[in-house]
């Protein structure tokens, strides 16, 4: 079973690609408010890329309740095989 830290490491290249920021260093408390360029379109791209990477599907209610990267990590830990 993976840890939240491992998930965060795996998410980093996905976020870097979606946000076109090769220097981005993710932390669990980061959110759209704290990351420049993370808008609703980018959020959709991130969700789709994460779902594809982990072969999971988030429910709309889950996505709506994500407040930060840590929430995404927790959901991935629950859903990923």
N, C-alpha and C positions, 0 to 999 in steps of 0.2 A: 504494500500500500504506500502511496506517495504521501509526502508531507506538504504542508502549505508552502514551505520554502521552495520545494522542488517545482510545484505548480507555478509559483511566482517566477522562477527562473525560466520555465518553459513559455510563460506568457510574454516575457520580455521581447523576444524577436517578433512576435505577433503584433504587439503594440508599436514597436519601432517601425515595422513595415506600414501599418495602418496610419500612423501619425507622421510618417516620413521623418523620423528623428532617430538617427542611428546612435545617439549618445544617451537616450532615455534610460534611466534606471528606475525601475518600478519599486514601489513600496505598497504595503497593504492599505494604507490610509489615503492613497492618491485617488482622485476622482476627476470627473470632467471639469470641475471648477479649478482644479490645480494644474491641469495639463493643457497647455495651449494647443489648439487645433482639435480637441476632442469635442466635437459637436454631435448632433443627432445622426448625421450621415455616417460619421466615423464610428459612432457607437454601434450602429447597425452592422458596419463592416467588421468591427471587432467581434461582435456576437457571432456572426456567421463564420468567421475564421476560427474562433474558439470551438464552436460546435463541430466544425469540420475536423479540426486538429484532434480533438478528443473523441470524436464520433458519438457525441451526445446531442440532446436537444433540450434547450431551456424552455420552460413554459413562460408565456407572456407575463404572468404574475411575478415569476422569479425575476425576469429582466427588469420589470418596473420597480422592483424592490432593491435592486443593486444600488448601493450608495457609494461604493468605492471598489477598488481592485480586490481588497480582502473579501468582500461579499462574493465576488466572482470566483475567487479561489475556493471558498467554502462550498459553493454550489458545484464546482467541478469535482471536488473531493467526494461529494455525495453522489454524483451522477456517473463519474468515469468508472469504467470497468477495472 
